[in-house]
Amino acid sequence: MTKKAQSIPVNTMTDNFDGDISIERICIDDLLTLNKQNLPTVEEATDTHRHDSHSFFLLESGTVQLDIDFQNFTITAPSIIYIHPDQVHRTITSENVIVSSWAISNESLNPEYLKLLQDITPAKPLVLTNEMFLMLSEAVSVFIKFTERKNDKLYNAVLKDSCNTLVALVISEYLEQSKSTDNPARFETITKSFRQLLENNYTTIKRPAAYAQKLHLSTPYLNECIKTTTGFSVSYHIQNRIILEAKRLLYHTDKSVKEIASELGYDDYPYFSRLFTKVTGMTALTFRSKNLD
């Protein structure tokens, strides 16, 4: 594995229109064959990376195996998956694949959709009904056809609206499939607020009581909400978010464990090392050596 000393690789989606929106439909008969041809798109897909935008992949046929933040997913058509710009991923294998992908920057994304996407991150692949698959596939086809009409006066506006429409359809499907009647609505609302707060502050705020204070709740009540909704405590979510970022940096950069600890807000390096071992069952150096290609 080729490492980069200071950062995780970030790939720019292909076929960009003004750098904010992209869409393409590609066929991959065999990933290994394409790798031998040294096609840039496939090389980018098979190397671990992040994207510089919100990315959506509609698997129209075939099977693909993805690694997303150290979780392995085998996806069979018809399926859809959303990948947040923070998530590190790569394609492991694919077979007889037709996939449509589109991406959109924060600037072009409807602000309401941006908030909803933050709520569903990290998102798992969704198996689609035939009706939803046909709707998305047809919408993609219309979008792709319009990208060829560059002389239209409203070209850029329609591109933006079309991409946001596709995003809205995907978000609706995620929300539909994640409906739950087991948890009180207030618990779910608090859990979403906590997750967003955690994502923005995990390097600086480590105590459950501090999150409870920011949410104007008691610590026991926050813990009750989070545990009822997710099955895990507030401390569990804080620790696992920190360790996820530590894993990303250990795997994708050459930073020392001490440098990573400092970047994640730990001046007490031995404490961070003990925390990593507690959460993962191995030391940080063991994790790094075990995951080298």
Secondary structure, DSSP 8 states (H G I E B T S, - for coil): ---BSS---EE--SSEETTTEEEEEEEEEEHHHHHHTT-HHHHHHHS-BEESSEEEEEEEEEEEEEEETTEEEEEESSEEEEE-TT--EEEEEEEEEEEEEEEE-TTTS-HHHHHHHHHH-S---EE--HHHHHHHHHHHHHHHHHTT-TTSTTHHHHHHHHHHHHHHHHHHHHHHHT--SSS-HHHHHHHHHHHHHHHHHTTT---HHHHHHHTT--HHHHHHHHHHHHSS-HHHHHHHHHHHHHHHHHHHB---HHHHHHHTT-S-HHHHHHHHHHHHSS-HHHHHHHT--
